């Protein structure tokens, strides 16, 4: 990383014995110092401050992201690297940012530090490939889809626009009539719950709160179509969270929401999907691709896209602002479905 050297950092350890002004930039959640207040009262400087925090925390997470696969030397110590980055940042906060008195100075300092952390002067693209998938056309094609999508348009459980990418979704159509009731009963058993009053359950399907869809596709390339069932339902993981929110608190919050509000959130952020095959005997079998938000296809191959639980894009957390995206490829050559990791994408911001 350009900037402070490790020796300079370690040689300045005594500077850290007194409390530093900030951990990473200004704390606009709880501004206490005069400098915090000066930065946080400016909408423009808050944006610059957030950009610094996101760049820092993502770089911190990246230092240990699949460290063994990043082909570092055997003595690479990502924990030590994170400590070094932390010390560098504390020194910069005190030696550079804390010395500014004007908005222009703060802006220049922030932008220079973000470029320094990212290793380039121009803004990074939204995503970069991680440690695998570089030579695969599918991975390069999906990377283009990700990087042409505005950051504010990303959703945890909804695919970006695939137009012109070579990828298509499966041709699902809504399940209706008696088949809908039969499949819902089977799904209820799979999820270890009793089927609700059917009229109430039917109303949820009719309103769009729940979805059951079916598609006929040749998964194993034997010239015969298989029937694929997609069951879609609301899930609090599909909503973008503040980085310090807990799953238990989020689940409890959703329990109190009326169905209409849950549906509105789901329409915006997408559904959690489960996939099944439907046999000629009318019995469904579960696809073990939990957490994948969609099955997509390129040519005659099928892929499952898995997004990490995306956090709030403005307030990054210590593990990075957003998690990575994985694309897995279906393998039907065995007696049972298998998935292999195909593409990995790291979210820069």
Buried (B, 14 or more C-beta within 10 A) or exposed (E): BEBBEEEEBEEBEEBBEEEBBBBBBBBBEEBEEEBBEBBBEBEEBBEBBBBBBBBBBBBBBBBBBEBEEBEEEEEBBBEEBBEBBBBBBBBBBBEBBBEBEEBEEBBBBBBBBBBBBBEEEEEBEBBBBBBBBEEBEBBEBBBBBBBBBEEEEBBBBBBBEBEEBBBEEBEBEEBEEEBBBBBBEBBBEEEEEEBEEEEEBBBBBEEEBBBBBBBBBEBBEEEEEBBBBBBBBBBBBBBBBEBEBEEEEBEEEBEEBEEEEBBEBBEEBBBBBBBBBBEEEEEBBBBEBEBBBBBBBBEEEBBBBBBBBBBBBBBBBEBBBBBBBBBBBBBBEEEEBEBEEBBBBBBBB
